């Protein structure tokens, strides 16, 4: 639910600021908040340069490249529905990477449920897909695919190399990594910002609720559970976003979309269900 509000917050603030500038300001604003929290909550800060580098690289993948790529593609005219469908590949791609790099075992039931979830996701997002959009080009599709690969690899990399690092301290360094991606890209955009009430609310929400609350929850889930199961929860993000957009922006919510939501929720519940003990 928290993660899905990021798309709503981004849409709310988009008319007033360029996307890379938006992300840069957001990441700069969240660092003091996280540092302050880390001063009270962190048990230790990583001192090994290799551990710090792992945290920074994770942040470049999960925050910088993923969000930067999706925002850039939408800026070039790619419909949000089209990008959402491509982003919907993340649970499958993450599961494949987890099998290859972490040796996780994924049951046939899990694979079948992911396939059902993908079908349900297509039902949810299909009515929002504008195939006539001029922004659907090989370049924008490629950039969004790179973004999906980045967050999929980033979640697995987090599990593999940042497992022993203090959660709060690791997240601080991850946003440093994110800024290494977004700051250079923001220099290609106009830094003209219209500080409206909507932008201020959207920025505050994305900083405090998303970049602090939702991200820390995601990192905790990755640390405590199988990456493939955590990734399956991302099927629910477009579902929640569709419901939120219906109430906030008056977007459509058809019976086909509702049926797709039922499939997605059923698939995630199936994946999360623990097998019965014999």
Buried (B, 14 or more C-beta within 10 A) or exposed (E): EBBBBBBBBBBBBBEBBBBBBBBBBBBBBBBEBBBEBBEEEBEEBBEEEEBBBBBBBBBBBBBBBBBBBBBBBBBBEBBBBBBBBBBBBBBBBBBBBBBEBBEBEBEEEBBEBBEBBBEBBBBBBBBBBBEEBEBBBEEBBEBBBBBBBBBBBBBBBBBBBBEEBBBBBBBBBBBBBBBBBBBEBBEEBEEEBEEBEBBEEBBEBBBBBBBBEBBBEBBEBBBEEBBBBBBBBBBBBBBBBBBBBEEEEEBEBEEEBBEBBEBBBBBBEBBBEEEEEE
